[in-house]
Amino acid sequence: MIRAVLIDLSGTLHIDNQAITGAVEALDNLRKTDVLIKFVTNTTKECKRFLYERLTNLGFQLKRDEIHSSLGAARSLIIQRKLKPLFLLSSEAMEDFEDLVYKDDKPNAVVIGLAPSEFHYEKLNEAFRCLLDGAHLIAIHAGRYYKREDGLALGPGCFIKGLEYSANCKAELVGKPNSAFFKSALGAVTVGMKGILVKTGKYREGDENKIKTKPAVAKGILVKTGKYREGDENKIKTKPAVAANFAEAVEEIIRRIKDTIVH
């Protein structure tokens, strides 16, 4: 039985400041069911407030606390370990970390997300030198690319790999597909409720295996929006269902819910 649905944001519900056709209405339809809805995102270009306002301005009905972001996971990690990071984040994302900036202290960590304005030689070299001095490399996510209005664009992954190579270190991944990230998003899983991991366009094969308490996994729904590329479905061993967009995926989810009720 489907009890919860995790929904990716960028490329699934919207691309930058444009809602994907039919996504607003589809989310409204999904809310008419009894499933728990959580929005799970690796977006690091903007803080949670900015992301929430963007989505509501586009017409999506959601609560701010329904958004589970990798930025929030990174913030919790920094506080827990009492780190003093050098941040490679966009100015929009830094709102979530304003109280964690220590300008007069030597950084003991480098925290990196998607920050195109920060990926220049001087800043990357500063991060490199911090790593040589023993700082930890923390990757909020390591995506290869993401979808913009003008097409696909480089993600932070290649810059993280470059720092790993040059500083001879290994980054600690905070966002998807880190098991702790999924566990915190699916808190109900740890108290006995079965979670549903919906395989959207950004799903990576084996994500369900990153959660120690295994969720019930819906037969994959690969959404052909965002960074989808022709043939992506053939790269997933457990053959997924393919939906043209989020609206079509919701129709399939609702159909499965009704089938469960009937049977």
C-alpha positions in Angstrom: 0.0 0.0 0.0 1.3 3.4 -0.9 1.6 5.5 2.3 4.1 8.2 1.3 5.5 9.8 -1.9 8.8 11.6 -2.1 8.8 14.2 -4.9 11.9 15.8 -6.5 11.6 19.5 -7.3 13.9 20.9 -10.0 13.2 19.2 -13.3 10.1 17.4 -11.9 7.8 20.2 -10.7 9.6 23.2 -12.2 12.6 24.4 -14.2 14.0 27.6 -12.7 11.0 30.1 -12.6 8.7 28.0 -14.8 6.3 25.3 -13.6 6.3 22.2 -15.7 3.0 22.0 -17.6 0.3 20.3 -15.5 2.5 19.9 -12.4 0.5 22.3 -10.2 -2.8 20.6 -10.9 -1.2 17.2 -10.5 0.1 18.0 -7.1 -3.4 19.2 -6.1 -4.8 15.9 -7.3 -2.3 13.9 -5.3 -3.2 15.8 -2.2 -6.7 14.5 -2.5 -5.4 11.1 -1.5 -4.3 10.1 2.0 -0.6 9.7 1.1 2.1 11.6 3.0 3.9 14.0 0.6 7.5 15.2 1.1 9.6 17.2 -1.3 13.1 15.9 -1.3 15.7 18.1 -3.1 19.4 18.4 -3.7 18.9 22.0 -4.8 21.8 24.1 -3.4 21.4 27.3 -5.5 19.0 28.9 -3.1 17.9 28.8 0.6 14.8 27.0 1.8 12.9 30.3 2.1 13.7 31.3 -1.4 12.8 27.9 -2.8 9.5 27.9 -0.9 8.6 31.3 -2.2 9.5 30.3 -5.7 7.3 27.3 -5.6 4.3 29.1 -4.1 4.7 31.9 -6.6 4.4 29.3 -9.3 1.1 28.2 -7.9 2.2 25.1 -5.9 0.3 24.4 -2.7 2.8 23.2 -0.1 4.1 23.9 3.4 7.6 25.0 4.1 8.2 22.1 6.5 7.3 19.7 3.7 10.6 20.6 1.9 13.5 18.4 2.9 16.7 19.9 1.4 20.3 18.9 1.3 21.2 22.4 2.5 19.3 21.7 5.7 21.1 18.4 6.1 24.5 20.2 5.6 23.6 22.8 8.2 22.7 20.1 10.8 26.0 18.4 10.1 28.0 21.6 10.5 26.4 22.4 13.9 26.7 18.8 15.1 30.4 18.7 14.4 31.1 22.3 15.3 32.8 22.9 12.0 34.1 26.3 10.8 33.7 26.0 7.0 34.9 27.8 3.9 31.6 27.9 1.9 31.4 27.5 -1.9 27.7 28.3 -2.1 25.6 30.9 -4.0 24.6 34.0 -2.2 21.0 32.8 -2.2 21.9 29.6 -0.5 24.1 31.3 2.1 21.0 32.7 3.9 20.7 29.3 5.6 24.3 29.6 6.9 24.7 33.3 7.9 25.1 32.4 11.6 27.7 29.8 10.8 30.3 32.0 9.0 33.5 32.4 11.0 35.6 35.0 9.1 38.5 35.2 11.7 39.0 31.5 12.1 41.0 29.1 10.0 38.5 26.8 8.1 38.4 23.2 9.2 36.0 22.2 6.4 35.1 23.1 2.8 31.4 23.0 2.1 30.5 22.9 -1.6 27.2 23.0 -3.5 26.1 24.3 -6.8 27.6 27.8 -7.0 28.6 28.8 -10.5 29.8 32.2 -9.3 32.2 30.6 -6.9 33.7 28.1 -9.3 36.6 30.2 -10.4 40.4 29.7 -10.0 41.0 31.8 -7.0 38.1 30.4 -4.9 38.8 26.8 -5.9 42.5 27.3 -5.1 41.6 28.7 -1.7 39.5 25.6 -1.1 42.4 23.4 -2.3 44.8 25.0 0.2 42.4 24.5 3.0 42.1 20.8 2.2 45.9 20.5 2.1 45.9 22.0 5.6 43.6 19.2 6.8 40.1 20.6 6.2 37.3 18.1 5.5 35.6 18.3 2.1 31.8 18.2 2.4 29.8 17.9 -0.8 26.2 19.0 -0.3 25.6 17.0 -3.5 27.7 15.9 -6.4 25.4 16.1 -9.4 26.9 15.8 -12.8 24.5 18.3 -14.4 21.2 20.0 -13.9 18.4 21.5 -16.1 18.2 25.2 -16.8 15.8 27.1 -19.0 18.5 27.2 -21.7 19.4 23.5 -21.4 21.7 21.3 -19.4 24.4 22.8 -17.3 27.4 21.6 -15.3 26.7 20.5 -11.7 29.1 20.7 -8.8 30.3 17.1 -9.3 33.2 17.9 -11.6 34.6 20.6 -9.3 34.3 18.3 -6.3 36.2 15.5 -8.2 38.8 18.1 -9.2 39.4 19.0 -5.5 39.5 15.4 -4.5 42.1 14.6 -7.1 44.3 17.6 -6.4 44.1 17.5 -2.6 44.2 13.7 -2.5 41.1 13.5 -0.3 37.6 12.1 -0.4 34.4 14.2 -0.1 31.7 13.3 2.3 28.3 13.5 0.5 25.5 15.0 2.5 22.5 15.0 0.1 21.0 12.3 -2.1 21.8 9.4 -2.2 23.3 9.6 1.3 21.5 7.1 3.6 21.2 9.6 6.5 19.5 12.1 4.1 16.9 9.6 3.2 16.4 8.5 6.8 15.8 12.1 7.9 13.3 12.6 5.1 11.5 9.4 5.7 11.4 9.6 9.5 8.3 7.6 9.5 10.2 4.6 8.1 12.2 4.3 11.4 9.0 4.1 13.4 7.4 1.4 11.3 5.7 3.1 8.4 6.7 1.8 5.0 8.0 4.6 2.8 7.6 4.8 -1.0 10.7 5.9 -3.0 9.4 7.2 -6.3 12.0 7.0 -9.0 11.8 10.3 -10.8 14.2 11.7 -13.4 16.9 12.2 -10.8 16.6 8.7 -9.2 19.8 6.8 -9.1 19.9 3.0 -9.3 20.2 1.6 -5.8 19.0 4.6 -3.9 16.6 2.3 -1.9 19.6 0.3 -0.7 21.0 3.4 1.0 18.2 3.2 3.6 19.0 0.7 6.3 15.3 0.1 7.1 14.2 -0.7 3.6 11.2 1.2 2.2 8.5 -0.4 0.1 9.7 0.7 -3.4 7.2 1.6 -6.0 7.8 0.2 -9.5 9.9 3.0 -10.9 8.4 6.1 -12.5 10.9 7.9 -14.6 9.7 11.4 -15.5 10.9 12.6 -18.9 11.4 16.2 -17.8 14.3 18.1 -16.2 17.6 16.4 -17.0 16.1 13.3 -18.6 18.1 12.1 -21.6 16.8 9.6 -24.2 17.6 6.1 -23.1 18.0 6.9 -19.4 15.4 4.2 -18.6 17.7 1.6 -20.1 20.4 2.4 -17.5 18.1 1.2 -14.6 18.3 -2.5 -14.1 14.8 -2.7 -12.5 12.9 -1.5 -15.6 10.9 1.6 -14.6 7.6 2.8 -15.8 8.2 6.0 -17.9 6.0 9.1 -17.5 6.2 12.0 -19.9 5.9 14.4 -16.9 4.9 14.7 -13.3 1.2 14.9 -14.1 1.3 11.5 -15.9 3.3 10.1 -12.9 0.6 11.2 -10.5 -2.1 9.6 -12.6 -0.1 6.3 -12.3 0.3 6.7 -8.5 -3.4 7.4 -8.0 -4.3 4.4 -10.1 -2.1 2.2 -7.9 -3.7 3.6 -4.8 -7.1 2.8 -6.1 -6.1 -0.7 -7.2 -4.8 -1.3 -3.7 -8.1 -0.2 -2.2 -10.1 -2.4 -4.5 -8.0 -5.5 -3.8 
